[in-house]
Amino acid sequence: MRLFRSILMLILLALAVVATAGAQTGACPSRPGGGALITDPTVLRSVNGTLRVQLTMYTDVAEDGSTEYCYVYADGTEAPTLMVNPGDRILFTLVNGLPMGAPGLHAMKAHTPAGLFPPE
């Protein structure tokens, strides 16, 4: 009975984590306005022949109503530059932080030029 309760609690905890993660929508970092000084992006370099990086993809609505997509590093910076040497390994994890129902590239249509297609 005690084992059953422990397993049930683990299942409920896992479901709560999944539900919470699905409900969160990340906001893209603010973009510089016209005439603003643009700083260099964060640089991530390989160490001992390996670069490990995890980026999360988010979507946000810009002030003009357009949809923005961004790749955010763990420290909150957007779209870091990845620096590797020939022969280095890249261990790349992309986390889907998009809200449920967000549009994206469909694998079946990725064969078009540059993987682009008109909205459905």
N, C-alpha and C positions, 0 to 999 in steps of 0.2 A: 504494500500500500504506500509506503514511504517513497519507494522508487517511482511508482506511478505519479505521485504528487510532484516529485522533482522533475520528471520528464514533462509533465503538463506545464509546470511553471516555466521551463526552458522554452517550450513551444510558444506559450503566450508571450514571453519576453521577445522571442524572435519575431513574432507577428507584429508586436508593437513597434519594434525597430524598423521593420519593413514599411509599416504604415506611416510612421513618422518620416522616414526618408523619402517616401513617395510624395508626401505632402509638402515637403520643403522645396522652395524655388530659390535658386541662388540669383543674386543680382550681379551683373557684370561690373567690374570696377569702372569708375567714372572716366570718361574720355576727355582729353583736353579740348577746349573750345578753340575757335579761330584765333590765330595769333599767339596762342599759348606756347610756352617753351616745352618741347618734347624731350623727355629724358630717355637715356638708353635703357633697354629692357634688362631684366635680371638675366645673368648668364649662368647656366648650369653646366659644369664641366665634368668629364669622366674622371674617375679616380681609380687607379690601378687597372686601367683597361675596361672599366665598366661605368656606364651612366645609368643610374636608376632614377626614373622620374614618374611622378603620378600627377596628371592634370585632370581637372573636373570640367566638363562642358556645361555651361549655363546659358540661359537665354534671359533677355530682359527687354523691356519696351523703352525705346529712346524718347526724349522729349517731343520729337516730331511725330511720334506714333509708329515709327518703323521698328522692326524686330532686330535686336542685336544678339549675336552669338559670341561667346568668349570661352577661352581655355584658361583656367585659373590654376596657378601653382599653390601648394599648401600654405605658403605665407601670404596668400591673397593677391600676389602680383599676376598680371595677365600676360599670356603668351611669352614665356621666357625663351631666350635663345639657347639652343642646345649645342654644346661644343664637344666634339669627340675627335679622336685621332684615327687614322686608318687602322682597321682591324679591331677597334674597340667594340664591345658589346653594348647594346642599348636595351635596357629592360624598361619598357614603356607601358604604363597602365593608364587607360582613359576611363574615367568614371562618368557615367551618365547622370548628370545633375539636372537634366531637362524635365520639366513637368510632364505628367501624363498627357498624351494627346498632342505633344509638340511636334510640328512637322520636321522632317529630316530627310536625308537621302535614303532612297529605297534601294536595296541591294540589286533588285531586278532591273533597275534603270541606270545603274552605275556604269553601264557599257557605253553610254552616250558620250560625246566629246566633253572631256574634262569632268565627266560624271554629273553634268548639269542637265536639268530638265525643267520644263515649265510647270508651275503649280497646277495641281489637279483641281 
